[in-house]
Amino acid sequence: MIVLPYLDQVPQIASQIRADRWSAVIGRTHIEPGCHLGALATLRADGEDIRVGRDCWFDEASTVHIADAVYGTTIGARVTVARFGLVHACSVADDCVVCEHAVVMDGAQVGPAAVIAAESVVPPGKQLEGGWLYAGVPARPVEQISRERVEALHRIIRGTGAPKDAASADTQIIRAKRPLQSLRHLPGAGVADSDAPSAYVAPSASITGRLELARDSSIWFGVEIDAAGAVVELGEASNIQDNSRLYLAAGERLRIGQRVTVGHNVRMYACEVGDEAIIGMGSIIGEGTVVRPGGCVAAGAITEPGTEVAAGCVWSGRPAREARALSPENRAMFALGVDVYIGYARNYRAAAQARPG
């Protein structure tokens, strides 16, 4: 497990936890006993607190993060977050289940024993009543769900319940319809070779292929760039956030311009992203997609191969379609987020250089 302070804030971790190699706990994170962190699970509290109750389970490549100086994250007791699940700057009450590739966004509040189905997105600020199954983008109530069934979902994800066939109702709730690949390369591979002045690459990233990093760019924990024989260009002050995956075939190229944010738990293929664009958390960017400067792919959206996202517009849905123009408030918020990540990159890089060895 990677345990890192952030600006002298040291994680507070109970001794009775189980952590797989390459999981990461950072900064103002407080973890109570009985929790499990799977491979590449990342709890990153570098600007607000993350508080995790007893007996929580964070499966492979799940991510918990905060909104810098705005929202922390509070996770109650016996919460289960499945593979590639994302809990971001929000509150999740006791006994909840966040299924594969689901996203809970900033300021949301999820009530006790609620279930967020696979590939669903809880929008910012949404308040969800406990005891319900929620599904969709945005997540909407589907049915009330019994404590017994919630308990069964916990057990299945944690590997202690009876296995379910692919057609079962519980499997349909838990598993993402678009299969999630495990890492193809060992975490840490290629990180040292990708070092660049004023850029930051987290130690649990893995990189194959040719990576071109500009000043103040950053690649975060658990990111995999699988691009043997291909090229990835990351422009000045752009960032690829925790547990995102980039997949390229030999001879392909992925260009990301300046001041671009690629959110947590994104999947991207060979594409082109213009300056000041936003790729929302949990989205999937199809091969040949072009995101014009200032364009935004919303959280959880999926672009079909060859999609062109218009400049200055938000595209949402599955498949993604133009939804609205970006407001001046949106633009200001996104610009602030880029500046926050520039600061993160500088602080993490300075801390890494100061550590012995």
C-alpha positions, 0 to 999 in steps of 0.5 A, spaced: 500 500 500 502 507 498 501 511 504 503 518 502 502 525 506 500 531 503 502 538 505 504 535 512 497 532 513 498 524 514 493 519 513 490 516 519 489 508 518 487 503 523 491 497 524 486 492 522 485 493 515 487 489 509 490 492 503 492 489 496 499 492 493 498 498 489 492 501 493 493 508 495 491 512 501 493 520 501 493 526 505 487 527 510 484 520 510 481 517 516 480 509 515 476 505 521 478 498 522 475 492 518 476 495 511 479 492 505 482 496 499 483 492 493 489 493 487 489 500 485 483 502 490 485 510 491 483 514 497 486 521 495 484 527 501 489 532 498 485 538 500 479 536 504 478 530 509 476 523 507 472 519 513 471 512 512 467 508 517 468 500 519 468 494 515 468 498 508 470 495 501 473 498 496 474 494 490 479 494 484 481 501 481 475 504 485 476 511 487 475 516 493 476 523 492 474 530 494 473 537 491 479 541 494 477 546 499 470 545 497 467 538 499 470 532 503 467 525 503 464 521 508 463 514 507 459 510 513 460 503 515 459 497 511 459 501 504 461 497 498 464 500 492 465 495 486 470 495 481 472 502 478 466 505 482 467 512 484 465 516 490 467 524 489 466 529 494 460 527 497 456 523 503 454 515 502 451 513 508 451 506 512 450 499 508 450 502 501 453 499 495 456 503 489 456 498 483 461 497 477 463 504 474 458 508 478 459 515 479 457 519 485 458 526 484 460 532 488 455 534 494 450 528 493 448 525 499 446 517 499 441 515 504 442 508 508 442 501 504 441 505 498 444 501 491 447 505 485 447 500 479 453 499 475 454 505 470 449 509 473 451 517 475 448 520 481 449 528 479 452 533 483 448 535 489 442 530 489 439 527 495 437 520 495 433 516 500 435 510 503 433 503 501 432 504 494 435 501 488 437 507 483 440 506 476 441 510 470 444 517 468 442 521 471 440 515 477 433 515 478 429 510 483 427 504 480 425 500 486 425 499 493 430 494 495 430 489 502 435 489 507 436 482 505 437 483 498 442 489 499 446 484 504 446 479 498 449 484 493 455 486 499 457 479 499 457 478 491 462 484 490 466 482 496 466 474 494 463 471 500 456 470 497 453 465 492 456 466 485 451 469 480 450 467 473 450 473 468 443 473 467 441 473 474 438 480 476 443 481 482 449 480 476 445 485 472 445 490 478 452 489 480 456 488 473 458 493 468 455 492 461 461 494 458 467 489 460 472 492 465 479 490 463 484 488 469 491 492 468 495 489 462 501 492 465 504 492 472 503 499 476 509 503 476 512 500 469 514 506 465 513 511 471 521 513 471 522 513 464 516 518 463 519 523 468 519 530 465 521 537 468 514 540 472 510 534 470 508 529 475 506 522 474 504 518 480 507 512 482 502 507 481 501 509 474 503 504 468 505 507 462 507 503 455 508 507 449 511 514 447 508 519 452 509 526 451 508 530 457 508 538 457 509 543 463 505 542 469 501 536 466 500 530 471 498 523 471 495 520 477 494 514 481 492 507 478 492 511 471 494 506 465 496 508 458 496 502 454 500 504 448 505 500 445 507 502 439 503 508 439 503 516 442 500 519 447 501 527 447 499 531 454 499 538 453 501 544 458 497 544 465 493 538 463 491 532 467 489 525 467 486 523 474 486 517 478 484 510 475 483 512 468 485 508 462 487 509 455 488 504 450 491 505 443 493 500 438 500 500 435 501 506 430 495 510 433 495 517 437 492 520 442 492 528 443 490 532 449 491 539 448 493 545 454 489 545 460 484 539 459 481 535 465 480 528 464 476 526 470 477 520 474 475 513 472 475 515 464 476 510 459 479 513 452 481 510 446 485 514 440 482 521 439 483 528 439 481 533 445 482 540 444 485 546 449 481 547 455 476 541 454 473 537 460 472 529 459 467 528 465 468 522 470 466 515 468 465 517 461 468 513 455 471 516 449 470 512 443 476 511 438 476 517 433 472 522 437 474 529 436 473 534 442 473 541 440 476 546 444 472 548 450 468 542 449 465 538 455 463 530 455 459 530 461 460 525 467 458 518 465 457 519 457 459 515 452 461 518 445 461 513 439 467 512 435 468 518 430 463 523 434 465 530 434 464 534 440 462 541 439 466 547 441 463 550 448 458 545 448 456 540 453 455 533 450 451 528 455 448 521 454 449 514 451 451 515 446 453 522 447 449 528 444 449 535 444 445 538 450 447 545 452 452 551 451 457 551 457 455 557 461 460 562 464 460 559 471 461 552 468 468 555 464 470 559 471 469 552 475 473 548 470 479 553 469 479 553 477 479 546 477 485 546 472 489 551 477 488 546 483 491 540 479 497 545 477 498 546 484 497 538 486 502 536 481 507 541 483 506 539 491 506 532 489 513 533 485 516 537 490 514 531 496 517 526 491 523 529 490 524 531 498 523 523 500 529 519 501 531 514 495 
